[in-house]
Amino acid sequence: MTAVEACSCSCSAAHPADGFRRDWTVPEAAALLGRPFSDLIHEAQTIHRQYFDPNRVQLSQLLSIKTGGCPEDCKYCPQSARYDTELEADKLMEIEAVLREARAAKENGATRFCMGAAWRSPKERDLDKVCAMVEGVKGLGLETCVTLGMLDAAQARRLKAAGLDYYNHNIDTAPEFYGEIISTRTFADRLDTLGHVRAAGLNVCCGGIVGMGEGREHRAGMLIALANMPKHPESVPINMLVQVEGTPLFGEDALDPFEFVRTIAAARIMMPASLVRLSAGREAMSDELQALCFLAGANSIFYGEKLLTTPNPAEGRDARLFARLGVEPL
């Protein structure tokens, strides 16, 4: 029996008051990812049932409120101004247009409305408008989430005062692999923003992307970076790379689907009380693969036909899958 197999979330090693481990090591996390598939899924589902109803999935909807023209060089991103992806840059949306989308999302069953802007960091005049969007969406009775790039402490406090519930800022990958994917900001820059978000009293939505050419040890490193944070992210989106022609990662070998499910299961085991979101890449996933992800502990999805700039399953397909699985919105 390995160290990971011997240790469940009730292990006494390095547990803060909430009872969750924050001392994972790469060998432990890699061993977890490498366990026999049935054993891994069983443990993940057992832990999942301790914290969540296994037949409920939280629905979020994501809207790009400012598309394209980003100065960063993230190799996966079609919104980077450095790559020729035929994506046209748009200005920041008007507030009422955003609220129309939010109302429609609520009518379709979403409980959280997420707004994303392709910036390195927001300018103050833009933040004024985003804060008004947050206030309006919050007034509709929806949870609010934004992703705007890097924030300083004052900007995080402004968003909190506007009623923001969650701030999304993914770490993307393991610290050791990060430089292979992005050069225009550091891993430490991402942690600084997350620190400002936490200090402002906001919930954290933070996960990463798999299928970017990383190895299993890098997926382990990404999960460790999340699970060893002083407080686990309340939401952990796990994204499968969506390959877009014109980006440097276009043509990358596809990740083994079982490896993706393993990553979901390990995230559930390492962060038991977090919402684990099945995020980008669902449009290309079979219903059977998505069902395995739910079995492995995923309990949140982005709902709607578009994720920022890439396709997402049509709402009707999700509704049919939920009906087949006996799953209801959380």
Secondary structure, DSSP 8 states (H G I E B T S, - for coil): --HHHH--TT--TT--TT-------HHHHHHHHTS-HHHHHHHHHHHHHHHS-TTEEEEEEEEEEE-S-B----TT-TTBTTS-----------HHHHHHHHHHHHHTT-SEEEEEE--SS--HHHHHHHHHHHHHHHHTT-EEEEE-S---HHHHHHHHHTT--EEE---BS-TTTGGGT-SSS-HHHHHHHHHHHHHTT-EEE--EEE-SS--HHHHHHHHHHHHTSSS--SEEEEEE----TTSTTTT-----HHHHHHHHHHHHHHSTTSEEEE-TTGGGS-HHHHHHHHHTT--EEE-SSEETTEE---HHHHHHHHHHHT-EE-
